[in-house]
């Protein structure tokens, strides 16, 4: 589980992985110089030019259906369940010619196919990921209509794109509630006796029996 920087951390980690593994040659051919960047909606609508690059854009966030109803164990120390999210990314290619557009795009798709897991060692540390944290990156099937709707809402013209989902990103609550599990209490029932009466009864009982045990 992680803090609220987890959403940005996932996108940044994917971009860093692709950038660090981008080869100079692949398949016996030289690869074009290509930048990889995580971009916002404003950056897509702004100054992006036709320089050869791959962009990763988060276009949708949904609550994970399997974590939606998760509740902590009543007897555990966890008092509030984390918020489970799925992150929907669009990977797009930008270039001024077909070869420079298609080679990096095909390479990136193959990389994410062969390495679909981000573990704690691959995730950027600012989100405070747990040592057993794993984020799965899977292709998302978007219809042509859905893809066109996304690009119609953006300023630039359509670019060759493929969508992915980063699954089960869990955000910790800011604080753990202080209330612990309720413990049952057993109460006894009886007749209350005042302290003075109780001591007097004990004295009378002791003096009413002669020494030696005879009445």
VENRA-V304016 format. One record per backbone hydrogen bond with DSSP energy under -1.0 kcal/mol. CO is the residue of the C=O (numbers start at 1). NH is the residue of the N-H. Records with the same first field share a line. If there is no record, write none. Layout:
# VENRA-V304016
CO->NH ; NH
This chain:
# VENRA-V304016
2->172
3->6
5->9
6->10
7->11
8->12
9->13
10->14
11->15
12->16
13->17
14->18
15->19
16->20
17->21
24->31
26->29
29->26
35->54
37->56
40->44
41->45
52->35
53->94
54->37
55->92
56->39
57->90
60->88
62->86
67->70
73->76
83->171
84->64
85->169
86->62
87->166
88->59 ; 60
89->164
90->57
91->162
92->55
94->53
97->101
98->102
99->103
101->105
102->106
103->107
104->108
105->109
106->110
107->111
108->112
109->113
110->114
111->115
116->137
118->135
119->122 ; 123
125->128
127->3
130->133
135->118
136->167
138->165
143->147
144->148
145->149
146->150
147->151
148->152
149->153
160->93
162->91
163->140
164->89
165->138
166->87
169->85
170->2
171->83
194->198
195->199
196->200
197->201
198->202
199->203
200->204
201->205
202->206
203->207
204->208
210->213
